[in-house]
Amino acid sequence: MSWRATTTVPDRIFASLAYLLPLFYVMPFGGFLFELFPPLQALVWVVLPVALIYSIPFAGLLVFMLLYLLVVRNNRVSLFIRYNTMQALLMGIVLFIVQLLVQLLLRIASFDLLIKVLFNFIFIATVIGVVYGVVQSVRGIYAEIPTLSEATKSQVF
């Protein structure tokens, strides 16, 4: 979908801001890459505002509920913002589930190389998805991420 003419500049900015959440959630997976490539640590500055909000107890649940109820389910908000916000929330949910599975894997196995490769893959894949979502949002185009977009469409349209 590319209804470029129907998106305003503020809609594009607000839609791209939603992708700060999955970027914040993936930071713990980037530890190995941060050690290898110190310039990547600049991403920490990007998610610092989100980290400050999440330092409040139960802020994660509150932010999720507010975004879902006040943005995604609000028909007065632009469809473009609702779509990108829902997609960012779904990316966060997927990362939460992956984090639970990785914690389970860490208890079962202690393959250092496997863990490093898994963490690096999760981090890089998420950063690529976030960058893609932000670039498409700024361009005014609906970001089509396989599987996530179908789930997003079922919630928003």
N, C-alpha and C positions, 0 to 999 in steps of 0.2 A: 504494500500500500504506500502510495506517495502522494498524499494530498498536500503538497508543499504550499499551495496558495492559501490554505485555510489555517495555517499556523502563524501566529504573531511572534515577534522577537521575545516578549516576556514569556510566552508559552514555551518557546524553545529553551530559554534559560531555566525555567522552573522544571521542565521535563528532564533536563540534563542533570540538575542538582539531585534528583532522586537516586542517581547512580553512585552517590557518595556512600550510601549504606552498604551495598555489597563490597565496595572497595574497603570500607572500614572492617567489615567482617572477615575479609581474606588476609588482613595484615598478619595475623599469627602464623599463617602458612608461609610467609615470605622470609622468615628468619634466615634460612640457609642462603637464599639469594642476596639478602641484604649484606651478609658477610662477604660474599664473593664480589658483589658489585655495590660498593658504598653509595654511588650516586642514586641508586634506587630508593635510598632512605628518604629522599625528597618527597616520596608519596606519603610519608608520615605527616608532613606539614599540610598536605592536602586534606587529610581526614582529621586533622586536629580539632576543628569545630565539632565534628560528630563525636569524637572521643570525649570532649568536655561535657557534652550533653549526656553521653552514656555513663559518665562517672556518677551520675545520680542513680540511687537504687531504683530498680524496676523501670528505668528509662527505656530500655529496649522494648519491653512489652508495650509501654505507653506510646512510644513513637510508632510502633507497628500498628497498634489499634487506631491511633489518630490518623495516620496516613491512609489506612484502609477505609475507615468510616468517613472521614472528612474530605478525602480526595478521591479515592477510587470509586466509592459508592455515591458520590455527590454528582448528580447530573448537571449541576450548574458550573462545574469545573470543566474546562476544555477536555475533549476526548483525547487529545494528544498528550496532555499532562497525565490524565488518568491511566492511559495505556502504558506510558513509560514508568510511572510510579508503580503500577502493578507488576510490571516486568522486573523492576529493581527489587521489589518485595519478594517475588518468587526466586530471584537469584539469591537473596538473603536466606530464604527458607532452605533452598538446596544446599547452601554453604553450612547451615546449621545441622542439617542431616549428615552431610559429609563429615563435619567435625565430630559428631557422635560416633560415626563409623570408624573414623581414624583413631579416636580414643579407645575404642574397642580393639582395634587392630594393634595398637601400642601395648595393650595388656596381654594380648595373645602372642605376638611375635616381636622379636627384637632385631629385625633386619635393618641395620642402619642405612644401607644403600637404598633399599626399597622405600623406607620412610622418607629419605631425602628426595628421591625421584617423585614420590607421590605428592609431597608438599610442594615441590617446585612445579609440578604439572597443575595442581589445583590453583596455585597462585598465578601462574602465567595464563591459564585458561580464563580465570576470572578477570584478570586485568585486561586481557584482550576483549572479553565480552563487555566490560565496562567502557573501555575506550571506544569500541564499536557503537555501543548505545549512546554515548555522549556525542560522538561525531555525527551520528544519524540524527540525533535530537537537535543539535545545533543547525544541521542542514534542513530541518523541518520534515524529515522522512521517518516513518515508523520503522524502528529497528526490528528486523526479523531474525531472531535467534531461535534455531531449531528447538522444538519441543516446548521451550518457554513461551514462545509467541503464541502457540496454539492454546496453552493454558491461560495465557493473558487474555486472549480474545474471548475465551469462554467466560471469563470473569467481568470483562469490561463491556463487550458489545452486546 
